[in-house]
Amino acid sequence: MVSGQKLTRKALSILTVSICCLLTERAVGQAEQNKARFSGLNNSQERNANIQELKDAPELPQLPSYSGKLKFLRGYIQPTGKGWTVYHVSFMTPEEPLKVKDWYENALTMYQWKILNSAGQTITANHKDGHMCTLIFNPCTKPGFRTRMGLFYSLAPRLSSPQD
């Protein structure tokens, strides 16, 4: 026979696991909806259809270029169905992650970016023109380098075409 206290603990454990599973399932579903909504595409084949590999580091509008040494590793560009152009670029640098992060946080502010989050190893910001970026600064173990930086940049759609 099981005591009431043990039964209650077991029931509480089962309830907790059930709630966690439900919340995880809901969060994953919401993430997929947001991803599809942002990209304007509905299936993974369409989402990956226009991805192009970058041969060199791109110059991104209104994004300051790091004043230290950066080594371009790889990058990808993808236009979305709603006019956005998304970049994913990886770099390495010999400077410490915190030094690189501090530089970007100051430079983004000077370039009229609004810092939305600067917790831990990440900066997320929006530009007044609608562009968005997230920078991630991780320690690097490759000799001669201390930081591996990931850059996710979303170039906002043009609201009007330039005048000729």
Secondary structure as UniProt FT lines:
FT   HELIX           4..39
FT   HELIX           44..49
FT   STRAND          52..54
FT   TURN            61..62
FT   STRAND          71..79
FT   TURN            81..82
FT   STRAND          85..93
FT   HELIX           97..110
FT   TURN            111..112
FT   STRAND          113..117
FT   TURN            120..121
FT   STRAND          122..127
FT   TURN            128..129
FT   STRAND          132..139
FT   TURN            143..144
FT   STRAND          147..155
//
